[in-house]
Amino acid sequence: ARMDEIGFEWTPRGYTKMKWDEGFALLMAFGESNGHFNVPISPELDKTSEQHRLHKWVESLHDMYRSFELGRQSGSLTNERVQLLVSNGFVFRSY
């Protein structure tokens, strides 16, 4: 909780540079447009493109969820956020 108070950015590995609110909004828009949440990636995509960043952010959700299920520190993925994603149709990978 103290890390949250000082504004620590919980984005895993720092490669997405995307905060929760931005990622969630982009993911919901992607889902509405495409009918699914499997954000594709291709080698031709610029690593700073919104689609590449969103793909990495979604991948990080799956990684964090695995830790969440195991009861470990799971970055910014709280129970409330898991429920919000699931209630909007997002399906976490099972490992």
C-alpha positions in Angstrom: 0.0 0.0 0.0 2.9 2.3 0.7 4.2 1.9 -2.8 0.7 2.9 -4.1 0.8 6.0 -1.9 4.1 7.3 -3.5 2.7 6.6 -7.0 4.8 3.5 -7.8 4.0 2.3 -11.3 3.2 -1.4 -11.1 3.4 -2.0 -14.9 5.4 -5.3 -15.1 8.9 -5.1 -16.6 8.2 -1.5 -17.7 7.8 -2.4 -21.4 4.2 -1.4 -21.9 4.4 2.1 -20.4 0.6 1.9 -20.0 -1.3 2.7 -16.9 -4.3 0.6 -15.8 -6.9 3.2 -16.9 -5.4 3.7 -20.3 -5.0 -0.1 -20.9 -8.5 -0.9 -19.7 -10.1 1.8 -21.9 -8.1 0.7 -25.0 -8.9 -3.0 -24.3 -12.6 -2.4 -24.0 -12.5 -0.3 -27.2 -10.6 -3.1 -29.0 -13.1 -5.7 -27.7 -16.1 -3.6 -28.9 -14.6 -3.2 -32.4 -13.3 -6.7 -32.8 -15.6 -8.9 -30.7 -12.7 -10.4 -28.8 -9.7 -9.4 -26.6 -6.9 -11.3 -28.3 -4.9 -8.3 -29.4 -2.6 -9.4 -32.3 1.0 -8.5 -32.8 3.2 -8.7 -35.8 7.0 -8.1 -36.3 6.2 -5.1 -38.5 4.5 -3.2 -35.8 6.4 -0.3 -34.3 7.1 -1.2 -30.6 5.7 2.2 -29.6 2.4 1.7 -31.5 -0.8 1.6 -29.5 -1.5 -1.9 -30.7 1.9 -3.2 -29.8 1.7 -1.6 -26.3 -1.9 -2.9 -25.8 -0.8 -6.4 -26.8 2.1 -6.3 -24.3 -0.3 -4.9 -21.6 -2.8 -7.8 -22.2 0.1 -10.3 -22.0 1.1 -8.8 -18.7 -2.5 -9.2 -17.5 -2.3 -12.9 -18.1 1.1 -13.1 -16.4 -0.2 -11.1 -13.4 -3.4 -13.3 -13.2 -1.3 -16.4 -12.9 0.5 -14.8 -9.8 -2.9 -13.6 -8.6 -4.3 -17.1 -8.7 -1.3 -18.4 -6.8 -1.8 -15.8 -4.1 1.4 -13.9 -5.0 2.0 -10.2 -5.6 0.3 -9.5 -8.9 1.2 -6.0 -9.8 -1.8 -3.8 -10.4 -4.2 -6.7 -10.7 -6.6 -6.6 -7.8 -9.6 -8.7 -7.2 -11.8 -5.7 -8.2 -9.9 -5.4 -11.5 -10.1 -9.1 -12.2 -13.9 -8.9 -11.6 -14.2 -5.8 -13.8 -12.3 -7.5 -16.7 -14.3 -10.8 -16.4 -17.6 -9.0 -16.2 -16.8 -7.3 -19.5 -16.1 -10.6 -21.2 -12.3 -10.9 -20.8 -11.1 -14.5 -20.4 -7.8 -15.1 -18.6 -5.7 -18.0 -19.8 -5.6 -21.0 -17.7 -2.2 -22.5 -17.1 
